[in-house]
Amino acid sequence: MKKNFVRVMLFGALTLTVSTVVTSCKDYDDDIKGLQEQVDKITSTSPVSTEDMKNAVEKAKQDLQTQLNDLSALVENPDGEKTLKEKIAALEQALADATGDKAKDLATRLADLQNQLTTLQKILKGEDGVSGLEKKIEELENVKTVLSELIAAEQAYITSGKKDASAYESTSFGAYVNQAIINALQHEGDDTSKWGKIAQYVTEAVQKGISTELSGINNYLTAQYGVKTTLETFVKDVYEKLFSEEAIGKQTQLDNLLDAINAYVSTEEGADYKSYADIIKQIDDTKKQLAALELPATGTFSQAVKDIIKSESEQVGGVIKNLESRLDAEIKAIKGMIQSIVYIPESADRTVNFNTFYVKYGAVGNADDWSPVLNANEVKVNFRVSPQSAVAELIKGEEGKYLIAADYHQLTRATGTHFTIKKIEAVTGEPNVIAVTLDASTADKSYAVALTVKDKGETTLNDITSDYFAAVKENMYIKEVEWVSVNAAANEVAKNASIDYKATGSYYKMTVYSILNNNGSGNVDGEPSAKTKPEEFGISVDNLFSVTFDVTGGGAASFTMNETTGVLTGNAGGTLGHQCQATSTVKAKAPAGVLTGDKSFTPNTYSGTVTLIDIQDPTTIELADPSTPLVWHKTIQRLALNTEKVNEIKTALGSIANFSGCNFERIAPADVASASNTPVAETPDIKFNENSGNLVLEVPAGATYTGTVTTKITNTTGHISIVLSTDVDIKYPAEADFTLANSNAWDGAKAILNLVEAGDPITAVTAERDLKELFTNYEDFVGNGSDGKLTSLGGKFEFSVVGDVPTGVDLDAATGALSVDKTYNGAAAGFSVKVEAKCGEKVISTKTIPVVFNTAKMNGTFDYKGTDEGKDKLAFNVSSAATREEGVEVSKALVWKDASTTPRQLWPSDGASAAYNNSSGATIFGFTVAFELVAGEDNGSFDLNPTTGKLTLTRPTDTQGTKAMTVKVKAIPTSPWGTVEPRVVTVTVAEWVD
């Protein structure tokens, strides 16, 4: 029961929230639809989360606040209502004489102003106005509070394992339950009928118990002591016996017993009783309570108590069930209320047209020439209804519970007879939409119209009006009608074949005016309507127009036209090359009982002159060499066809000598892509064509395609056609298996650049490689331009550096010539080059090649100059102050040589070989050396030039050194061609005395 009661409370809170939102936002069609969907989801099997309820309350509050702000601004103008009424009156006056587009515009503006006035009047009357909105916002805030309490209580209830609902006592529902209990206990006054249910029950039970008890005592006494014995006699007898000597003696015994009892109650074990009187009182109270319970004469005490508890539980359960039933009924009533009805416009100007269409039958030169042929007085208008559940009742119409009418009176919302409702229907696929058929047959001008819905019963829960729309009533004058055929441009038909001029997509095209010339001539005036199709005017032409067809021209005898169906057929015995023209004539049917004879409009002659041709049976033709694979080509390809089959085609086309006088029309087939070759985005224009009088299969430049090529060839002289087809599979060349196996340039994992020295003496050094040398099968794949390989197809072999191109790298994309100069700033480990075989921009093969430098050649050797064990040692000359001040050149212990057969010294420059001495060899190679001290305890006594490597003493003029010293200097070489190991030179300084 707790669980059901909790659900009822939460469901009630949600219903309150949704009903407040819907009734306060009925002008917002999309919001209404969304909120209605929330309400519709509430079923016994589809619970609603408290988070959904919370969000719904918050959104309702925000929407109401926005509406409040808008309405507050509207009522600030004290003359707002007066101004709107004046504008409406002026529009009504103007609308009485308006026609055409002007009438539509005025009616639309009138509908807008009427909607504004309706809203403003509600505000001024206090009906759902500013104060009402403020109150609703406050109510919603209170709902948020209650809902938050309920959410917390629900969580506590769930956390407790659905055993403890005490948290609901702090909510508004808890207060309601507590108050209900207090009311049930109310017992003030003497009128017990006004007491609470519990108070009444207890009082009646006690009184009945006392009466029953006294009656039982009298019956007992009578049975024991005789008929005349009464309770009074019995008491007197008892009194006398109590005060007899025997009784007094027994009383003494009783006193002793009483003293013993009193002594017991003063002990710890009897602490619950203060005296004997307390014990007697408890016994007496218990007796009275049992008597009040109306225990049955038979059965156990335990069973009697259980029966009472069961009875009370059933009564309480019945009360709660009654509350649930009442709440459920109220929820259903709220959900059943119509919250909004909103007009769904079908045009940008929000107009609904009720038009009378006229056709000119006479020729007297005035308006009487025109006669009405169609009154479009019944039009379906769609409305969105919220909630969805109301739709079923609305579509019952007069049989339903609502009074539904068209309101076209601007101020009092009175309904009339000009706009009547003929039918209300559901709309397929739109559960919230109804289609209302309005009849305006008695209307004589344009109006602003709305739909009103009101309850039929005495209780008015629903009294609602939709927004207004413009209902335009005007005369339309049809000047011309023609039949527009989708096959109007057809220019040929084969024998026994046909052209359908009434094929799907064909239609009546109307030229319609809304104004007659005011000079009395009976001619139309102004500009024709932009609408031309009957459905655009909302009319059906089934009983309005008819169309007949004919065929004319010198060659008409070779064709047959069905005047009703519009099917033109080429006669089997017709003469090839004969031509005709198809025509159509539209007639407007004369109004029954008004005129005789249909109105015939100007005949329409179609632009396509139709020629009779002969189409031979389709045939398939193959290439001259079907075994030769077709591949992509940079230029157009004209492929030879099977000679024997070509001769058969010439015969079929009238024994022509060649194909120079034929037309070729490509027919696009369905694309078929193979797994290895995907067609281009648009199917290439591959077709059979004429080339120097011969028949070839023509493939555009750069085309790849897998599928069927179909072409219709027509001999224009003989008017004979034949359809040819062939299957083609034009792919890119197969992916190349690039073979990298040249030992001079490829070590199995990377390409190695060669050392190149230029000048005499040498002035420049680069690392170079022709990357084509890497491929042993380069010529086999690329070809020489005429052997059907990549080059002859117009493909290309393209080289590029992967990623950013380092400084100093030069790569020819076409030839693969690669060089790197000494300004190179990339990684010492080299870089990568990508090689791609491409057909146009399509890459068919690719290879990424790591490129490194031949460091054995590029870096030469950097080592110590000496050859003995002390080659890494230098002695500092301290023999005099002058030598100490001069210092020592650390570079004297090192040497840099190139990797030629007879190595030449590059550095130090004072000892460089003749080849490099005058051209700064180290600079030419891009080598540099930097120096730094290695950590040591004597380092503080020395200075080191990091560029030149010169080491000096900090105090060379001292006359006596304190001790011998040692210092280590590291020479760090840098090369753009890769890593060179540094060297350490140890310099020793002896103790000196001047």
Secondary structure, 3 states (H helix, E strand, C coil): CHHHHHHHHHHHHHHHHHHHHHHHCCCCHHHHHHHHHHHHCCECCECCCHHHHHHHHHHHHHHHHHHHHHHHHHHCCCCHHHHHHHHHHHHHHHHHHCCHHHHHHHHHHHHHHHHHHHHHHHHHCCCCCHHHHHHHHHHHHHHHHHHHHHHHHHHHHHHCCCCCCHHHHHCHHHHHHHHHHHHHHCCCCCCHHHCCHHHHHHHHHHHHHHHHHHHHHHHHHHHHHCCCCCHHHHHHHHHHHHCCHHHHHHHHHHHHHHHHHHHHHCCCCCCCCCCHHHHHHHHHHHHHHHHHCCCCCCCCHHHHHHHHHHHHHHHHHHHHHHHHHHHHHHHHHHHHCCCEEEECCCCCCCEEEEEEEEEECCCCCCHHHEEEEEECCEEEEEEEEECHHHHHHHCCHHHCCEEEEEECCCCCCCECCCCEEEEEEEECCEEEEEEEEEECCCCCCCEEEEEEEEECCCCCCCEEECCCEEEEEEEEEEEEEEEECCCCCCCEEEECCEEECCCCCCEEEEEEECEECCCCCCCEECCCCCCCCHHHHCCCCCCCEEEEEEEECCCHHHEEECCCCCEEEECCCCCCCCEEEEEEEEEECCCCCCCCCCEECCCEECCCCEEEEEECCCEECCECCCCCCEECCCCCEEEEECHHHHHHHHHHCCCCCCCCCEEEEEECCCCCCECCECCCCCCCCCEEEEECCEEEEEECCCCCEEEEEEEEEEECCCCEEEEEEEEEEEECCCCCCCCECCCCCECCCCEEEEEEEECCCCCEEEEEEEHHHHECCHHHHHCCCCCCCCCCCCCEEEEEECCCCCCCEEECCCCCEEEECCCCCCCCCCEEEEEEEEECCEEEEEEEEEEEECHHHHCCEEEECCCCCCCCEEEECCCCHHHHHHCEEHHHHEEEECCCCCCCEEECHHHCCHHHHCCCHHHHHCCEEEEEEECCCCHHHEEECCCCCEEEECCCCCCECCCCEEEEEEEEEECCCCCCCCEEEEEEECCCEC
